[in-house]
Amino acid sequence: MSKRIGKSLVAGGTTLVTEAAWNAELDAKHEKLVEWLRAQKLAGVLIRRNENIAWLTGGAVEERVNSACETAVVSLLVTAAGKRYYLTTENEAPRAHDEEFGTLDFEPVLFPWWADDTAAAATRLAGGQLGSDTPGTNLTTVSFYPLRAALSEPEIARYRWLGAEVTAATVEAIHQVEPGLSEYDLEAITAAGLLRRSILPSVYLFAVDERILKYKHAAARGKRLKQYGMLNLCARKWGLAISITRFVHFGALPADLAARFHSAAQVNAALLDATRVGATSADLFRVCQAAYAAEGFPGEERFHHQGGPTGYGEREWVATPNGTEVVVNNQAFAWNPSIRGGKAEDTVILRDGKIEWLTATPELPVIHAIANGHAYPAAGVLVQ
């Protein structure tokens, strides 16, 4: 085994991944990528997207400066000959070495900030046709999804920690919600809990009252809470994404809304039960379509996507009528069925035919949904 990294991964005083396990992960990814390059007849691949940099480095590198930007302030180059480089500007170099790459086996390539030479330098170093995860002149655009779909054991260890921490922050936040707060207040409360845990919020869909029922993607617009609030978010660390949605209602929950939550939980259960190795995107779409009809809401799937696999993308793909993507083992999923204000959304991992929840909240109300005789709990509404 090569020496890829010189440290263990420690979070909150706990070792999540030992140095040996981290090295094994990085070595396996490197070999997989080099083999893939040779099969694609590419001399190398230029990696600029944050999630792909995180994937290749096992989450060791986080070079995101502009949180809204998909690309980092460094680029990675891996060649078909097995060489590894990071390319960045001279002003970024000291921190890149001290806090990101100093323990990794990448060779630096530097240039002045006013003379970005990334693509040309990478082409010279690779000595032939380059693939790239972002479009560019004379670059072959490639997707990393097939390489990163199945999660390794160290990735799952990181994902479990992230799921637990995002869940804890969400539960803390929902208990701080009260009537009169604005949708922006709900965002701020939740973000504070995540950022304190060194986790980056990546999607905010926080809404209240009739906006929850009216819009499927109800981005915050400042309306003040009267009775019904939704915390719908995605958050990231080490390149991995967690999705979770939770609700709070002040006063008795209307019976029709409660019924829609139960129906959404049943659709969610049907999707989880059908999430098995070899199932296609189209198979899963048909499952949710039939589940909505069985719950008395035929055609509900037309109003919003139902979710799909996650991991290094909030959704790597979504279930569609003609989708050909296929479920693999050790893959993360976040289904998000919804019915006119009622919704179920958690992040799970499919492991050897079983579903492992990363965002379970047993301290909040739980709906016990059943599919094919198997129990699949979903979150209910916290009534205050």
KOLDREN-113000 format. One record per residue (C-alpha): residue number from 1; residue in one letter; x, y, z. Coordinates in steps of 0.5 Angstrom, whole numbers. Layout:
N
<pt i="NUM" aa="a" u="X" v="Y" w="Z"/>
...
//
This chain:
384
<pt i="1" aa="m" u="0" v="0" w="0"/>
<pt i="2" aa="s" u="3" v="7" w="-2"/>
<pt i="3" aa="k" u="3" v="13" w="3"/>
<pt i="4" aa="r" u="-2" v="17" w="1"/>
<pt i="5" aa="i" u="-4" v="21" w="8"/>
<pt i="6" aa="g" u="0" v="22" w="14"/>
<pt i="7" aa="k" u="-5" v="23" w="19"/>
<pt i="8" aa="s" u="-12" v="20" w="22"/>
<pt i="9" aa="l" u="-19" v="23" w="21"/>
<pt i="10" aa="v" u="-21" v="26" w="28"/>
<pt i="11" aa="a" u="-27" v="29" w="29"/>
<pt i="12" aa="g" u="-30" v="32" w="36"/>
<pt i="13" aa="g" u="-24" v="28" w="39"/>
<pt i="14" aa="t" u="-26" v="21" w="36"/>
<pt i="15" aa="t" u="-22" v="18" w="31"/>
<pt i="16" aa="l" u="-27" v="17" w="25"/>
<pt i="17" aa="v" u="-22" v="14" w="20"/>
<pt i="18" aa="t" u="-15" v="11" w="22"/>
<pt i="19" aa="e" u="-9" v="13" w="18"/>
<pt i="20" aa="a" u="-8" v="6" w="16"/>
<pt i="21" aa="a" u="-16" v="6" w="14"/>
<pt i="22" aa="w" u="-15" v="13" w="10"/>
<pt i="23" aa="n" u="-9" v="11" w="6"/>
<pt i="24" aa="a" u="-12" v="4" w="4"/>
<pt i="25" aa="e" u="-18" v="9" w="2"/>
<pt i="26" aa="l" u="-14" v="14" w="-2"/>
<pt i="27" aa="d" u="-10" v="8" w="-5"/>
<pt i="28" aa="a" u="-16" v="5" w="-8"/>
<pt i="29" aa="k" u="-19" v="11" w="-11"/>
<pt i="30" aa="h" u="-12" v="13" w="-14"/>
<pt i="31" aa="e" u="-12" v="6" w="-17"/>
<pt i="32" aa="k" u="-19" v="6" w="-19"/>
<pt i="33" aa="l" u="-18" v="13" w="-22"/>
<pt i="34" aa="v" u="-12" v="11" w="-26"/>
<pt i="35" aa="e" u="-15" v="5" w="-29"/>
<pt i="36" aa="w" u="-21" v="9" w="-31"/>
<pt i="37" aa="l" u="-16" v="14" w="-35"/>
<pt i="38" aa="r" u="-13" v="8" w="-38"/>
<pt i="39" aa="a" u="-20" v="5" w="-40"/>
<pt i="40" aa="q" u="-22" v="12" w="-43"/>
<pt i="41" aa="k" u="-15" v="13" w="-47"/>
<pt i="42" aa="l" u="-14" v="20" w="-43"/>
<pt i="43" aa="a" u="-7" v="22" w="-41"/>
<pt i="44" aa="g" u="-10" v="25" w="-35"/>
<pt i="45" aa="v" u="-16" v="28" w="-31"/>
<pt i="46" aa="l" u="-16" v="35" w="-29"/>
<pt i="47" aa="i" u="-21" v="36" w="-22"/>
<pt i="48" aa="r" u="-24" v="42" w="-20"/>
<pt i="49" aa="r" u="-31" v="41" w="-17"/>
<pt i="50" aa="n" u="-31" v="41" w="-10"/>
<pt i="51" aa="e" u="-34" v="34" w="-9"/>
<pt i="52" aa="n" u="-29" v="31" w="-13"/>
<pt i="53" aa="i" u="-23" v="34" w="-10"/>
<pt i="54" aa="a" u="-26" v="31" w="-3"/>
<pt i="55" aa="w" u="-28" v="25" w="-6"/>
<pt i="56" aa="l" u="-21" v="23" w="-9"/>
<pt i="57" aa="t" u="-18" v="26" w="-2"/>
<pt i="58" aa="g" u="-22" v="22" w="2"/>
<pt i="59" aa="g" u="-25" v="29" w="5"/>
<pt i="60" aa="a" u="-18" v="31" w="7"/>
<pt i="61" aa="v" u="-18" v="37" w="3"/>
<pt i="62" aa="e" u="-23" v="43" w="3"/>
<pt i="63" aa="e" u="-21" v="49" w="-2"/>
<pt i="64" aa="r" u="-28" v="52" w="-2"/>
<pt i="65" aa="v" u="-27" v="60" w="-1"/>
<pt i="66" aa="n" u="-34" v="62" w="-5"/>
<pt i="67" aa="s" u="-39" v="57" w="-2"/>
<pt i="68" aa="a" u="-44" v="59" w="-8"/>
<pt i="69" aa="c" u="-38" v="56" w="-13"/>
<pt i="70" aa="e" u="-38" v="49" w="-15"/>
<pt i="71" aa="t" u="-30" v="50" w="-16"/>
<pt i="72" aa="a" u="-25" v="50" w="-11"/>
<pt i="73" aa="v" u="-19" v="55" w="-11"/>
<pt i="74" aa="v" u="-14" v="49" w="-13"/>
<pt i="75" aa="s" u="-15" v="44" w="-18"/>
<pt i="76" aa="l" u="-12" v="37" w="-18"/>
<pt i="77" aa="l" u="-9" v="33" w="-24"/>
<pt i="78" aa="v" u="-8" v="25" w="-24"/>
<pt i="79" aa="t" u="-5" v="22" w="-30"/>
<pt i="80" aa="a" u="-5" v="16" w="-33"/>
<pt i="81" aa="a" u="2" v="14" w="-31"/>
<pt i="82" aa="g" u="0" v="15" w="-24"/>
<pt i="83" aa="k" u="3" v="22" w="-22"/>
<pt i="84" aa="r" u="-1" v="27" w="-17"/>
<pt i="85" aa="y" u="-1" v="34" w="-17"/>
<pt i="86" aa="y" u="-5" v="40" w="-14"/>
<pt i="87" aa="l" u="-5" v="47" w="-18"/>
<pt i="88" aa="t" u="-6" v="53" w="-15"/>
<pt i="89" aa="t" u="-4" v="61" w="-15"/>
<pt i="90" aa="e" u="2" v="63" w="-11"/>
<pt i="91" aa="n" u="-2" v="67" w="-6"/>
<pt i="92" aa="e" u="-6" v="61" w="-4"/>
<pt i="93" aa="a" u="0" v="56" w="-3"/>
<pt i="94" aa="p" u="2" v="57" w="4"/>
<pt i="95" aa="r" u="-5" v="55" w="7"/>
<pt i="96" aa="a" u="-6" v="50" w="2"/>
<pt i="97" aa="h" u="1" v="47" w="4"/>
<pt i="98" aa="d" u="0" v="48" w="11"/>
<pt i="99" aa="e" u="-8" v="46" w="12"/>
<pt i="100" aa="e" u="-10" v="42" w="6"/>
<pt i="101" aa="f" u="-4" v="38" w="2"/>
<pt i="102" aa="g" u="2" v="38" w="7"/>
<pt i="103" aa="t" u="0" v="31" w="9"/>
<pt i="104" aa="l" u="-2" v="28" w="2"/>
<pt i="105" aa="d" u="2" v="26" w="-3"/>
<pt i="106" aa="f" u="1" v="31" w="-8"/>
<pt i="107" aa="e" u="6" v="35" w="-12"/>
<pt i="108" aa="p" u="5" v="43" w="-12"/>
<pt i="109" aa="v" u="5" v="47" w="-19"/>
<pt i="110" aa="l" u="4" v="54" w="-17"/>
<pt i="111" aa="f" u="3" v="60" w="-21"/>
<pt i="112" aa="p" u="2" v="68" w="-20"/>
<pt i="113" aa="w" u="-5" v="70" w="-19"/>
<pt i="114" aa="w" u="-6" v="74" w="-25"/>
<pt i="115" aa="a" u="-3" v="69" w="-29"/>
<pt i="116" aa="d" u="-8" v="62" w="-28"/>
<pt i="117" aa="d" u="-4" v="57" w="-32"/>
<pt i="118" aa="t" u="-8" v="51" w="-30"/>
<pt i="119" aa="a" u="-11" v="48" w="-36"/>
<pt i="120" aa="a" u="-4" v="49" w="-40"/>
<pt i="121" aa="a" u="0" v="46" w="-34"/>
<pt i="122" aa="a" u="-4" v="40" w="-33"/>
<pt i="123" aa="t" u="-4" v="39" w="-41"/>
<pt i="124" aa="r" u="4" v="39" w="-41"/>
<pt i="125" aa="l" u="5" v="35" w="-35"/>
<pt i="126" aa="a" u="0" v="29" w="-37"/>
<pt i="127" aa="g" u="3" v="29" w="-44"/>
<pt i="128" aa="g" u="-4" v="28" w="-48"/>
<pt i="129" aa="q" u="-11" v="29" w="-48"/>
<pt i="130" aa="l" u="-14" v="31" w="-41"/>
<pt i="131" aa="g" u="-21" v="29" w="-38"/>
<pt i="132" aa="s" u="-24" v="35" w="-34"/>
<pt i="133" aa="d" u="-30" v="35" w="-29"/>
<pt i="134" aa="t" u="-31" v="42" w="-32"/>
<pt i="135" aa="p" u="-32" v="44" w="-39"/>
<pt i="136" aa="g" u="-26" v="47" w="-42"/>
<pt i="137" aa="t" u="-23" v="48" w="-49"/>
<pt i="138" aa="n" u="-19" v="42" w="-51"/>
<pt i="139" aa="l" u="-22" v="38" w="-45"/>
<pt i="140" aa="t" u="-26" v="32" w="-45"/>
<pt i="141" aa="t" u="-32" v="33" w="-40"/>
<pt i="142" aa="v" u="-32" v="27" w="-36"/>
<pt i="143" aa="s" u="-37" v="25" w="-30"/>
<pt i="144" aa="f" u="-34" v="22" w="-23"/>
<pt i="145" aa="y" u="-41" v="19" w="-21"/>
<pt i="146" aa="p" u="-40" v="12" w="-23"/>
<pt i="147" aa="l" u="-33" v="12" w="-19"/>
<pt i="148" aa="r" u="-36" v="15" w="-13"/>
<pt i="149" aa="a" u="-43" v="12" w="-13"/>
<pt i="150" aa="a" u="-41" v="6" w="-8"/>
<pt i="151" aa="l" u="-39" v="9" w="-1"/>
<pt i="152" aa="s" u="-33" v="6" w="2"/>
<pt i="153" aa="e" u="-32" v="4" w="10"/>
<pt i="154" aa="p" u="-28" v="10" w="11"/>
<pt i="155" aa="e" u="-34" v="14" w="7"/>
<pt i="156" aa="i" u="-39" v="11" w="11"/>
<pt i="157" aa="a" u="-36" v="13" w="18"/>
<pt i="158" aa="r" u="-35" v="20" w="16"/>
<pt i="159" aa="y" u="-43" v="20" w="13"/>
<pt i="160" aa="r" u="-45" v="17" w="20"/>
<pt i="161" aa="w" u="-42" v="23" w="24"/>
<pt i="162" aa="l" u="-44" v="28" w="19"/>
<pt i="163" aa="g" u="-51" v="25" w="19"/>
<pt i="164" aa="a" u="-51" v="25" w="27"/>
<pt i="165" aa="e" u="-49" v="32" w="27"/>
<pt i="166" aa="v" u="-54" v="35" w="22"/>
<pt i="167" aa="t" u="-59" v="31" w="26"/>
<pt i="168" aa="a" u="-57" v="34" w="32"/>
<pt i="169" aa="a" u="-57" v="41" w="30"/>
<pt i="170" aa="t" u="-64" v="40" w="26"/>
<pt i="171" aa="v" u="-67" v="38" w="33"/>
<pt i="172" aa="e" u="-64" v="43" w="37"/>
<pt i="173" aa="a" u="-67" v="48" w="32"/>
<pt i="174" aa="i" u="-74" v="46" w="31"/>
<pt i="175" aa="h" u="-74" v="47" w="39"/>
<pt i="176" aa="q" u="-72" v="54" w="38"/>
<pt i="177" aa="v" u="-78" v="55" w="33"/>
<pt i="178" aa="e" u="-84" v="60" w="36"/>
<pt i="179" aa="p" u="-89" v="64" w="33"/>
<pt i="180" aa="g" u="-87" v="71" w="30"/>
<pt i="181" aa="l" u="-80" v="68" w="28"/>
<pt i="182" aa="s" u="-79" v="70" w="20"/>
<pt i="183" aa="e" u="-77" v="64" w="15"/>
<pt i="184" aa="y" u="-70" v="68" w="15"/>
<pt i="185" aa="d" u="-70" v="67" w="23"/>
<pt i="186" aa="l" u="-71" v="60" w="22"/>
<pt i="187" aa="e" u="-65" v="59" w="17"/>
<pt i="188" aa="a" u="-61" v="63" w="22"/>
<pt i="189" aa="i" u="-62" v="59" w="28"/>
<pt i="190" aa="t" u="-61" v="52" w="24"/>
<pt i="191" aa="a" u="-55" v="55" w="20"/>
<pt i="192" aa="a" u="-52" v="57" w="27"/>
<pt i="193" aa="g" u="-52" v="50" w="30"/>
<pt i="194" aa="l" u="-49" v="47" w="23"/>
<pt i="195" aa="l" u="-43" v="52" w="23"/>
<pt i="196" aa="r" u="-42" v="51" w="30"/>
<pt i="197" aa="r" u="-41" v="44" w="28"/>
<pt i="198" aa="s" u="-36" v="46" w="22"/>
<pt i="199" aa="i" u="-42" v="44" w="18"/>
<pt i="200" aa="l" u="-43" v="48" w="11"/>
<pt i="201" aa="p" u="-51" v="49" w="10"/>
<pt i="202" aa="s" u="-52" v="48" w="2"/>
<pt i="203" aa="v" u="-59" v="48" w="1"/>
<pt i="204" aa="y" u="-64" v="52" w="5"/>
<pt i="205" aa="l" u="-72" v="51" w="4"/>
<pt i="206" aa="f" u="-75" v="54" w="10"/>
<pt i="207" aa="a" u="-82" v="56" w="10"/>
<pt i="208" aa="v" u="-88" v="57" w="14"/>
<pt i="209" aa="d" u="-96" v="56" w="14"/>
<pt i="210" aa="e" u="-99" v="57" w="7"/>
<pt i="211" aa="r" u="-93" v="57" w="3"/>
<pt i="212" aa="i" u="-91" v="50" w="5"/>
<pt i="213" aa="l" u="-97" v="48" w="2"/>
<pt i="214" aa="k" u="-97" v="52" w="-4"/>
<pt i="215" aa="y" u="-90" v="51" w="-6"/>
<pt i="216" aa="k" u="-86" v="45" w="-7"/>
<pt i="217" aa="h" u="-79" v="49" w="-7"/>
<pt i="218" aa="a" u="-81" v="54" w="-2"/>
<pt i="219" aa="a" u="-74" v="58" w="-1"/>
<pt i="220" aa="a" u="-75" v="63" w="5"/>
<pt i="221" aa="r" u="-78" v="70" w="3"/>
<pt i="222" aa="g" u="-79" v="73" w="10"/>
<pt i="223" aa="k" u="-86" v="71" w="12"/>
<pt i="224" aa="r" u="-87" v="70" w="19"/>
<pt i="225" aa="l" u="-89" v="64" w="23"/>
<pt i="226" aa="k" u="-96" v="63" w="25"/>
<pt i="227" aa="q" u="-97" v="56" w="26"/>
<pt i="228" aa="y" u="-94" v="51" w="21"/>
<pt i="229" aa="g" u="-86" v="51" w="20"/>
<pt i="230" aa="m" u="-81" v="47" w="16"/>
<pt i="231" aa="l" u="-74" v="46" w="16"/>
<pt i="232" aa="n" u="-72" v="43" w="10"/>
<pt i="233" aa="l" u="-64" v="43" w="9"/>
<pt i="234" aa="c" u="-58" v="40" w="6"/>
<pt i="235" aa="a" u="-51" v="41" w="9"/>
<pt i="236" aa="r" u="-44" v="38" w="7"/>
<pt i="237" aa="k" u="-38" v="36" w="10"/>
<pt i="238" aa="w" u="-32" v="32" w="7"/>
<pt i="239" aa="g" u="-35" v="33" w="1"/>
<pt i="240" aa="l" u="-41" v="29" w="3"/>
<pt i="241" aa="a" u="-48" v="32" w="3"/>
<pt i="242" aa="i" u="-54" v="30" w="8"/>
<pt i="243" aa="s" u="-61" v="32" w="7"/>
<pt i="244" aa="i" u="-67" v="32" w="12"/>
<pt i="245" aa="t" u="-74" v="36" w="13"/>
<pt i="246" aa="r" u="-77" v="37" w="20"/>
<pt i="247" aa="f" u="-84" v="40" w="21"/>
<pt i="248" aa="v" u="-87" v="44" w="27"/>
<pt i="249" aa="h" u="-94" v="46" w="28"/>
<pt i="250" aa="f" u="-97" v="50" w="34"/>
<pt i="251" aa="g" u="-104" v="48" w="36"/>
<pt i="252" aa="a" u="-107" v="42" w="34"/>
<pt i="253" aa="l" u="-105" v="39" w="27"/>
<pt i="254" aa="p" u="-111" v="39" w="22"/>
<pt i="255" aa="a" u="-113" v="32" w="21"/>
<pt i="256" aa="d" u="-113" v="33" w="13"/>
<pt i="257" aa="l" u="-105" v="35" w="14"/>
<pt i="258" aa="a" u="-104" v="29" w="19"/>
<pt i="259" aa="a" u="-107" v="24" w="14"/>
<pt i="260" aa="r" u="-102" v="27" w="8"/>
<pt i="261" aa="f" u="-96" v="26" w="13"/>
<pt i="262" aa="h" u="-98" v="19" w="14"/>
<pt i="263" aa="s" u="-99" v="18" w="6"/>
<pt i="264" aa="a" u="-92" v="21" w="5"/>
<pt i="265" aa="a" u="-89" v="16" w="10"/>
<pt i="266" aa="q" u="-92" v="10" w="6"/>
<pt i="267" aa="v" u="-90" v="13" w="-1"/>
<pt i="268" aa="n" u="-83" v="14" w="3"/>
<pt i="269" aa="a" u="-83" v="7" w="5"/>
<pt i="270" aa="a" u="-85" v="4" w="-1"/>
<pt i="271" aa="l" u="-79" v="7" w="-4"/>
<pt i="272" aa="l" u="-74" v="5" w="1"/>
<pt i="273" aa="d" u="-77" v="-2" w="0"/>
<pt i="274" aa="a" u="-76" v="-2" w="-7"/>
<pt i="275" aa="t" u="-69" v="1" w="-6"/>
<pt i="276" aa="r" u="-65" v="-5" w="-8"/>
<pt i="277" aa="v" u="-58" v="-7" w="-12"/>
<pt i="278" aa="g" u="-60" v="-7" w="-19"/>
<pt i="279" aa="a" u="-67" v="-3" w="-19"/>
<pt i="280" aa="t" u="-67" v="2" w="-24"/>
<pt i="281" aa="s" u="-69" v="10" w="-24"/>
<pt i="282" aa="a" u="-75" v="8" w="-28"/>
<pt i="283" aa="d" u="-77" v="2" w="-23"/>
<pt i="284" aa="l" u="-77" v="7" w="-17"/>
<pt i="285" aa="f" u="-81" v="12" w="-21"/>
<pt i="286" aa="r" u="-86" v="7" w="-22"/>
<pt i="287" aa="v" u="-86" v="5" w="-15"/>
<pt i="288" aa="c" u="-87" v="12" w="-12"/>
<pt i="289" aa="q" u="-93" v="13" w="-18"/>
<pt i="290" aa="a" u="-96" v="7" w="-15"/>
<pt i="291" aa="a" u="-95" v="8" w="-8"/>
<pt i="292" aa="y" u="-99" v="15" w="-9"/>
<pt i="293" aa="a" u="-104" v="12" w="-13"/>
<pt i="294" aa="a" u="-105" v="7" w="-7"/>
<pt i="295" aa="e" u="-106" v="13" w="-2"/>
<pt i="296" aa="g" u="-111" v="16" w="-6"/>
<pt i="297" aa="f" u="-107" v="21" w="-9"/>
<pt i="298" aa="p" u="-106" v="19" w="-16"/>
<pt i="299" aa="g" u="-101" v="23" w="-21"/>
<pt i="300" aa="e" u="-98" v="27" w="-14"/>
<pt i="301" aa="e" u="-91" v="25" w="-17"/>
<pt i="302" aa="r" u="-92" v="30" w="-23"/>
<pt i="303" aa="f" u="-91" v="36" w="-18"/>
<pt i="304" aa="h" u="-84" v="35" w="-16"/>
<pt i="305" aa="h" u="-78" v="30" w="-16"/>
<pt i="306" aa="q" u="-78" v="24" w="-11"/>
<pt i="307" aa="g" u="-71" v="24" w="-10"/>
<pt i="308" aa="g" u="-66" v="19" w="-11"/>
<pt i="309" aa="p" u="-58" v="17" w="-9"/>
<pt i="310" aa="t" u="-54" v="22" w="-5"/>
<pt i="311" aa="g" u="-47" v="22" w="-3"/>
<pt i="312" aa="y" u="-43" v="27" w="-6"/>
<pt i="313" aa="g" u="-48" v="31" w="-10"/>
<pt i="314" aa="e" u="-55" v="33" w="-6"/>
<pt i="315" aa="r" u="-58" v="28" w="-11"/>
<pt i="316" aa="e" u="-53" v="24" w="-16"/>
<pt i="317" aa="w" u="-60" v="23" w="-20"/>
<pt i="318" aa="v" u="-67" v="23" w="-19"/>
<pt i="319" aa="a" u="-72" v="17" w="-21"/>
<pt i="320" aa="t" u="-75" v="19" w="-28"/>
<pt i="321" aa="p" u="-80" v="15" w="-32"/>
<pt i="322" aa="n" u="-75" v="13" w="-37"/>
<pt i="323" aa="g" u="-69" v="13" w="-32"/>
<pt i="324" aa="t" u="-63" v="8" w="-34"/>
<pt i="325" aa="e" u="-59" v="9" w="-27"/>
<pt i="326" aa="v" u="-58" v="3" w="-23"/>
<pt i="327" aa="v" u="-58" v="2" w="-15"/>
<pt i="328" aa="v" u="-51" v="0" w="-13"/>
<pt i="329" aa="n" u="-49" v="-3" w="-6"/>
<pt i="330" aa="n" u="-47" v="2" w="0"/>
<pt i="331" aa="q" u="-50" v="8" w="-4"/>
<pt i="332" aa="a" u="-53" v="13" w="0"/>
<pt i="333" aa="f" u="-61" v="16" w="-2"/>
<pt i="334" aa="a" u="-65" v="21" w="0"/>
<pt i="335" aa="w" u="-72" v="20" w="-2"/>
<pt i="336" aa="n" u="-77" v="26" w="-1"/>
<pt i="337" aa="p" u="-84" v="25" w="-3"/>
<pt i="338" aa="s" u="-89" v="30" w="-1"/>
<pt i="339" aa="i" u="-97" v="31" w="-1"/>
<pt i="340" aa="r" u="-99" v="38" w="-1"/>
<pt i="341" aa="g" u="-96" v="40" w="6"/>
<pt i="342" aa="g" u="-94" v="33" w="8"/>
<pt i="343" aa="k" u="-87" v="30" w="7"/>
<pt i="344" aa="a" u="-82" v="25" w="9"/>
<pt i="345" aa="e" u="-74" v="26" w="8"/>
<pt i="346" aa="d" u="-68" v="23" w="11"/>
<pt i="347" aa="t" u="-62" v="21" w="9"/>
<pt i="348" aa="v" u="-60" v="13" w="9"/>
<pt i="349" aa="i" u="-55" v="8" w="6"/>
<pt i="350" aa="l" u="-57" v="2" w="3"/>
<pt i="351" aa="r" u="-52" v="-4" w="6"/>
<pt i="352" aa="d" u="-52" v="-11" w="4"/>
<pt i="353" aa="g" u="-60" v="-11" w="3"/>
<pt i="354" aa="k" u="-61" v="-7" w="9"/>
<pt i="355" aa="i" u="-63" v="1" w="10"/>
<pt i="356" aa="e" u="-59" v="4" w="15"/>
<pt i="357" aa="w" u="-62" v="11" w="17"/>
<pt i="358" aa="l" u="-57" v="17" w="18"/>
<pt i="359" aa="t" u="-62" v="22" w="20"/>
<pt i="360" aa="a" u="-67" v="18" w="25"/>
<pt i="361" aa="t" u="-70" v="23" w="30"/>
<pt i="362" aa="p" u="-73" v="18" w="35"/>
<pt i="363" aa="e" u="-74" v="24" w="40"/>
<pt i="364" aa="l" u="-79" v="27" w="35"/>
<pt i="365" aa="p" u="-86" v="24" w="33"/>
<pt i="366" aa="v" u="-85" v="18" w="29"/>
<pt i="367" aa="i" u="-90" v="15" w="23"/>
<pt i="368" aa="h" u="-89" v="8" w="23"/>
<pt i="369" aa="a" u="-90" v="6" w="16"/>
<pt i="370" aa="i" u="-90" v="-1" w="13"/>
<pt i="371" aa="a" u="-88" v="-4" w="6"/>
<pt i="372" aa="n" u="-88" v="-11" w="4"/>
<pt i="373" aa="g" u="-89" v="-13" w="12"/>
<pt i="374" aa="h" u="-82" v="-9" w="13"/>
<pt i="375" aa="a" u="-83" v="-2" w="18"/>
<pt i="376" aa="y" u="-80" v="4" w="15"/>
<pt i="377" aa="p" u="-80" v="10" w="20"/>
<pt i="378" aa="a" u="-81" v="17" w="18"/>
<pt i="379" aa="a" u="-81" v="23" w="22"/>
<pt i="380" aa="g" u="-88" v="26" w="24"/>
<pt i="381" aa="v" u="-90" v="33" w="26"/>
<pt i="382" aa="l" u="-87" v="36" w="32"/>
<pt i="383" aa="v" u="-94" v="39" w="36"/>
<pt i="384" aa="q" u="-93" v="45" w="41"/>
//
